[in-house]
Each structure stands twice: as structure tokens, then as C-alpha cells.
Amino acid sequence: MNRLPLKGVRILDASRVLAGPFCTMLLSDLGAEIVKVEDPKRGDETRNYQPMIGNESSYFLSVNRNKDVVFLNLKDEEDRQRLYYLAKKSDVFIHNFLPSVEEKLGVEFETIRSKNRKILYVTISGYGRTGKRSNLPGYDILMQGESGLMSVTGRDEENLARVGNSTVDIYAGYLCATTILAYLLSGSLRNQRRSVKLDIPLIGSAFYSMPFLFGSFAATGKDPKPIGTAHPGIVPYQPFKTKDRTIMIAVANNNHWQRFCKAIGRNDLLGDKRFLTNELRVKNREQLIPILITVMMQKSTEQWLRLFRRTSVPAAPINKISDVMRDREIAGFIDKKRVRGNRMLFPKLPVTVNEEIIYSYRKDPPEFRK
């Protein structure tokens, strides 16, 4: 087995809920040693999120593998000293307390840096650590709304929708992990590391995930609008009903368009002046899509998939989780584990090194012990 690249890196994780724990789970999958700090009375609040597996939250289990846990009441001086002792031995300290709270708990930057002059001090916030909104709570659904992400998600402006995953939290977790790795690498390359104060705001993470939406606004001066499962700038790039299910088509360029038209037996569309380029297909979307809807109803999803895969037309089924687990080829990216006797599913870290997948699951998520 390949040696995990972060073996020996120690992270003290006082974050809760999703963005921080996802970040540290990613780093733990790469070999970092994580000590998770939880309140001794209630633990991480996600330990009570539904649904449950046995008497444990599937939500908590899903992002806290490969971690050890210590239960500390940071309002208690003795427990706070225990935290400082752990900070002295750590490379990274991460939390998502509000600025008004971190000082009360004695975990602000200057205090932690006084215990360890080389520690990376990392916070995840809603709006950053300064400014009028710095002490407002940051939750994924609020960020999806305020960032503008929700304004383009849904069928139309009257039927907006939250992205089904807590996507802003996950984006922030990835950005946080990437930034930590960059500073660890920087210190290693320079053969020196000094304490740095980092913050990853959720609102900025949401913006960072929306580059082409801001580009569209800059180009047109108009707000992008929700168009369901279609794409605002590529046609056809959307789902179509078939005889039995639904299939996703992604005709991203003119080569795809030529192969697609030949595969569906509609060579006549290739010569139609309304659809010669993607720009024209976007402009004449309302004329093209009804034609394709009729064509796609002529075969089953499986029949279309076989045809499209044979002719190199980008297409995929729209799966439910149960469909994913029945697909032997892609289900290999999911670990099936028993956690304290209960069946749990964990997406694997999808990385191979020298053609060998990194085995990311080494330790069950920690139990809550009062």
C-alpha cells in the first residue's frame, strides 16, 4: 500500500457540523492525524441530526471517520489547558466559533499562537472575521440564498430550490483543505514554518463556486435565471424522458452534435440552419428541444445508453442512490462498512497513486461518551 502523504501531520479540530469536519476528514483520508474536540455534554450538534443508524447519526458518521476525539468543556480552565497542551503538539488548529465566542473560550489566534509559534490557525466563518456580519451564523442554506446560487437553481423563478447537497459547506471544506495543504507545503519548501492566521468564509466559498455565473452577468448585465436541469449556454445539455426512464445528454461541442444527430437517425438536423452551431442552438432552443423530446421517447434509456456509448456521445442515466449501488462499476467508489454493528456507506477518497487506490478508511468515527 502507498504511504499516505500526510502521515505525521497533526490537526486539532474544534470545528462542528459540516464544512470543518469535511475538511479534516479529507485531510485524514490523506493520512493526517485528527483529534476532534467536542463538548462533553452534547458533542458535535450533528450527533443528533436525522436519520439515525442504530443510536448514532448517519450525518455525523459520514464526515468523521479516521478521527480520535477528546471531550473538553472550553469554559473550564482545566479543560482549556488540556486543549493548549494538544495545540503545542499540533501542526494545525481549526475551528468555526464566532469571533465573539472564540475569545470567551480562550481559543483566539494570539492565545493559540503563544502556545505554538508554528501552528496554522484556521477558522471557517460565515462572512469573514471582520465587518458588520462577522458575528452572524453561517449555515449552508443561508449562503445558497445570499450568494445568488439559489437564484439559478430550480425550474423557474417561481420554483427556486436548494441544491440537494449542502454544497457551500462542501466547497468551503475543499477550499479549507487546499489552503492548509498549500501552507504546509510552503513551510516545508522553505524549511521553516511560522504561525499563520487563515479564514475561509462560506459566502466567499459560494462565490468561488460560481465563476461563470458572474461572468455571464458581467457579459450581459442580466441576472442568470434558473432553467431547471438544462444549461443556459449549451444545447442540448439536459435530461430527456425515454420510453422507461430519463437520460442526461451533454452535447458540449459540434463534434458531439454531429455524432448525436447520426446516432438518433436525424442527419437532417445537421443541415438545418437553425442548429448549425451551439450559439444558434441556444438561440433556437425552443424549436430544437421539442424535436428531440419526440425522438428520445422512441427507445428505452438502456437502449440509448448502449448506442451513445458506442458512438461516443456523452450521455448518462439519472440515478438514485439505490441505482448507484446496483451499478458494479461505479459502486466500487463506495465503501460498505459496519460501524459498531450497523451498516454504513462511505464514499471513498477517489484518488489512485501508481494505479493503487488510497485506502482512506482506517478508523470508525468516534463514539460519544459522557
C-alpha positions in Angstrom: 0.0 0.0 0.0 1.2 3.5 -0.8 2.4 5.6 2.1 -0.2 8.2 3.0 1.3 11.6 2.2 0.1 13.4 5.3 1.2 10.8 7.8 2.7 12.6 10.8 0.7 15.8 10.3 -1.3 16.5 13.4 -4.5 18.5 13.3 -6.5 19.7 16.3 -10.1 20.1 15.1 -12.6 22.0 17.2 -15.0 22.6 14.3 -18.5 21.3 14.2 -21.3 20.5 11.7 -20.1 20.0 8.1 -17.5 22.4 6.5 -14.8 21.9 9.1 -15.3 18.2 9.7 -15.4 17.6 6.0 -12.1 19.4 5.6 -10.4 17.4 8.3 -11.9 14.1 7.1 -10.4 14.8 3.7 -7.0 15.5 5.3 -7.4 12.4 7.5 -8.1 10.3 4.4 -4.7 11.5 3.2 -3.1 10.4 6.4 -3.3 13.3 8.8 -3.8 12.5 12.5 -7.0 14.3 13.6 -8.0 14.9 17.2 -11.6 16.2 17.3 -12.6 18.4 20.2 -16.3 18.1 21.3 -18.4 19.4 24.1 -18.7 16.8 26.9 -22.4 17.4 27.4 -23.8 17.3 23.8 -20.9 16.6 21.5 -20.9 17.9 17.9 -24.5 19.0 17.2 -24.7 16.8 14.2 -24.7 13.8 16.5 -28.4 14.4 16.8 -29.2 15.0 13.1 -31.5 12.5 11.4 -31.7 9.8 10.2 -30.1 7.6 12.7 -28.2 4.3 12.3 -28.8 2.4 15.5 -28.4 5.2 18.1 -25.9 7.3 16.0 -26.5 10.0 13.5 -25.7 8.9 9.9 -24.8 12.6 9.2 -22.1 12.7 11.9 -20.7 9.3 10.9 -20.5 10.4 7.3 -17.8 13.0 7.8 -15.9 11.9 10.9 -14.0 8.8 10.1 -10.3 8.4 10.9 -10.5 10.7 13.9 -9.8 10.5 17.5 -11.9 12.5 19.9 -11.4 14.4 23.2 -14.3 15.8 25.1 -13.5 19.3 26.5 -15.5 22.0 28.1 -13.6 25.0 26.9 -15.3 27.2 29.5 -13.5 25.2 32.2 -9.9 26.3 32.9 -8.5 22.8 33.4 -10.0 21.5 30.1 -8.8 24.6 28.3 -5.2 23.8 29.5 -5.7 20.4 28.0 -6.6 22.0 24.7 -3.4 24.1 24.9 -1.3 21.0 25.5 -2.8 19.4 22.4 -2.2 22.6 20.4 1.5 22.5 21.3 1.8 19.2 19.6 -0.3 20.0 16.5 0.5 21.4 13.1 -2.9 22.9 12.5 -5.7 24.1 14.8 -9.1 24.6 13.1 -12.5 25.8 14.5 -15.7 27.6 13.4 -16.6 29.5 16.5 -17.9 33.0 16.0 -15.4 35.8 16.7 -17.4 36.8 19.8 -17.2 33.3 21.1 -13.6 32.4 20.4 -12.2 35.0 22.8 -14.6 33.8 25.6 -13.3 30.3 25.1 -9.7 31.3 25.0 -9.1 30.0 21.5 -8.4 33.2 19.6 -5.3 33.4 17.4 -2.9 35.2 19.8 -3.6 32.7 22.6 -3.1 29.6 20.4 0.0 31.1 18.8 1.5 31.8 22.2 1.4 28.0 22.8 2.8 27.0 19.4 4.7 29.5 17.2 4.5 27.3 14.1 0.8 26.3 14.2 -1.5 27.1 11.3 -4.6 28.7 12.8 -7.6 28.1 10.6 -11.2 29.4 11.0 -14.3 28.8 8.9 -16.7 31.6 9.1 -20.0 32.8 7.6 -18.8 36.2 6.4 -15.2 36.5 7.4 -13.7 37.6 10.8 -14.2 41.3 10.5 -17.0 43.6 9.4 -20.6 44.0 10.5 -21.7 40.5 9.6 -18.7 38.7 11.2 -20.8 37.5 14.2 -23.7 36.3 12.2 -24.1 32.5 12.0 -23.3 30.9 8.6 -25.5 28.0 7.5 -25.4 26.4 4.1 -28.9 27.2 3.1 -28.5 30.9 4.1 -25.3 31.0 2.0 -27.0 29.4 -1.0 -29.7 32.1 -0.8 -27.5 35.1 -0.1 -24.7 34.3 -2.6 -27.2 34.1 -5.6 -26.6 30.4 -6.1 -30.2 29.6 -5.2 -31.4 32.2 -7.7 -30.3 29.9 -10.6 -31.4 26.6 -9.1 -34.8 25.2 -9.8 -37.3 25.1 -12.6 -38.0 28.8 -12.9 -38.0 32.0 -10.8 -41.2 30.9 -9.1 -39.9 27.5 -8.2 -36.4 28.0 -6.8 -34.7 25.1 -5.0 -31.9 24.5 -2.6 -29.1 22.4 -4.1 -29.8 18.9 -2.8 -26.3 18.6 -1.2 -25.0 21.1 1.4 -22.8 22.3 -1.4 -21.5 25.6 0.1 -20.3 23.7 3.2 -18.6 21.2 1.0 -17.0 23.8 -1.3 -15.7 25.6 1.9 -14.3 22.3 3.2 -12.4 21.7 0.0 -11.0 25.3 -0.1 -10.0 25.0 3.5 -8.1 21.7 3.0 -6.5 23.1 -0.2 -5.3 26.2 1.7 -4.0 24.2 4.6 -2.0 22.0 2.3 -0.6 25.0 0.4 0.7 26.5 3.7 2.1 23.2 4.9 3.9 22.8 1.6 5.1 26.4 1.6 6.7 25.9 5.1 8.2 22.6 4.1 9.8 24.0 0.9 11.3 26.9 2.8 12.4 24.6 5.6 10.6 26.9 8.0 7.1 27.5 9.1 5.6 30.2 11.2 2.1 30.6 12.6 -0.4 32.0 10.1 -4.0 33.0 10.7 -6.3 31.7 7.9 -10.0 32.1 7.5 -12.4 30.5 4.9 -15.7 32.4 4.7 -18.7 30.4 3.5 -20.1 33.3 1.5 -16.8 33.7 -0.4 -16.7 29.9 -1.0 -20.1 30.1 -2.6 -19.0 32.9 -4.9 -15.8 31.0 -5.7 -18.0 28.1 -7.0 -20.0 30.4 -9.3 -17.3 31.8 -11.7 -19.2 31.5 -15.0 -22.4 32.9 -13.4 -20.6 36.1 -12.5 -19.0 36.1 -16.0 -22.4 35.8 -17.5 -23.7 38.8 -15.5 -20.6 40.8 -16.5 -21.1 40.0 -20.2 -24.8 40.7 -20.4 -25.7 42.9 -17.4 -28.6 40.5 -16.8 -29.2 38.1 -13.8 -28.8 34.5 -14.8 -32.1 32.6 -14.3 -33.0 29.1 -13.3 -33.8 26.8 -16.2 -34.2 23.5 -14.3 -31.9 20.8 -15.4 -30.8 22.4 -18.7 -27.8 24.5 -19.3 -28.0 28.3 -20.0 -25.2 28.3 -22.6 -25.1 24.8 -24.2 -27.9 23.0 -26.2 -28.8 20.1 -26.0 -27.4 19.7 -22.5 -30.2 18.4 -20.3 -32.3 15.4 -19.4 -34.8 13.8 -21.8 -37.5 11.3 -21.0 -37.2 7.9 -22.7 -39.6 5.0 -23.0 -38.9 4.0 -19.4 -36.7 6.5 -17.5 -34.8 9.7 -18.1 -31.4 10.1 -19.7 -28.9 13.0 -19.5 -27.5 14.3 -22.7 -24.4 16.6 -22.8 -23.7 17.7 -26.4 -20.9 20.1 -25.5 -19.4 20.9 -28.9 -20.1 20.5 -32.7 -18.3 17.1 -32.9 -20.7 15.8 -30.3 -23.6 17.4 -32.2 -22.7 15.6 -35.4 -22.3 12.2 -33.7 -25.5 12.8 -31.7 -27.6 13.5 -34.8 -26.2 10.5 -36.6 -26.8 8.2 -33.6 -30.5 9.3 -33.3 -31.1 8.9 -37.0 -31.7 12.6 -37.7 -29.0 13.6 -40.2 -31.5 16.2 -41.4 -30.8 18.3 -38.3 -27.1 18.7 -39.3 -28.1 20.7 -42.3 -30.8 22.8 -40.5 -29.5 26.4 -40.5 -31.2 27.0 -37.1 -28.9 24.5 -35.4 -25.6 24.7 -37.2 -23.6 26.0 -34.1 -24.1 25.9 -30.4 -24.8 29.6 -30.5 -27.7 29.0 -32.9 -28.9 26.0 -30.9 -29.1 28.1 -27.8 -30.9 30.9 -29.7 -33.4 28.4 -31.2 -33.7 26.2 -28.1 -37.5 26.3 -28.2 -37.5 24.9 -31.7 -34.9 22.2 -31.2 -35.9 20.7 -27.9 -39.4 19.6 -28.8 -38.0 17.7 -31.8 -35.5 15.9 -29.6 -38.2 15.1 -26.9 -40.1 13.2 -29.6 -37.1 11.3 -30.8 -35.8 10.3 -27.3 -39.2 8.7 -26.5 -38.6 6.1 -29.2 -36.2 3.9 -27.2 -35.5 2.9 -23.5 -32.8 4.6 -21.5 -30.6 1.4 -21.7 -31.0 1.2 -25.5 -30.0 4.8 -25.9 -27.0 4.4 -23.5 -25.7 1.5 -25.4 -26.0 3.4 -28.7 -24.5 6.6 -27.3 -21.6 4.9 -25.6 -20.8 3.0 -28.8 -20.8 6.2 -30.8 -19.0 8.4 -28.2 -22.0 10.7 -27.5 -21.8 12.0 -23.9 -24.8 10.6 -22.0 -25.6 9.1 -18.6 -28.6 7.9 -16.7 -30.1 10.0 -13.9 -29.6 7.7 -11.0 -31.0 7.5 -7.5 -28.6 6.3 -4.8 -30.1 2.8 -5.0 -29.3 2.8 -8.7 -25.7 3.7 -7.9 -25.3 0.8 -5.5 -26.6 -1.6 -8.2 -24.0 -0.4 -10.7 -21.0 -2.6 -10.0 -18.6 -0.4 -11.9 -19.2 2.9 -10.2 -20.3 1.4 -6.8 -16.7 0.5 -6.3 -16.1 4.1 -5.2 -18.4 3.4 -2.2 -17.2 1.6 1.0 -19.6 -0.6 2.7 -18.7 -0.7 6.4 -20.2 -1.8 9.7 -19.9 0.8 12.4 -20.5 -0.7 15.8 -22.6 -3.4 14.2 -24.6 -1.1 11.9 -24.3 -0.9 8.1 -23.0 2.4 6.8 -21.9 3.6 3.4 -18.9 5.9 2.9 -17.7 7.4 -0.4 -14.1 6.6 -0.9 -11.4 9.2 -1.5 -11.4 8.8 -5.3 -7.6 9.0 -5.8 -5.2 6.4 -7.1 -1.4 6.5 -6.6 0.6 4.4 -9.0 -2.7 2.8 -10.1 -3.4 1.8 -6.5 -6.4 3.5 -4.8 -5.7 5.3 -1.5 -7.4 3.2 1.2 -8.9 6.1 3.1 -11.0 4.3 5.7 -8.8 3.4 8.7 -10.8 4.1 11.8 -14.5 4.3 12.7 -16.0 7.7 13.6 -15.6 8.3 17.3 -18.4 7.4 19.7 -20.0 10.0 22.1 -19.0 9.1 25.6 -20.4 11.2 28.5 
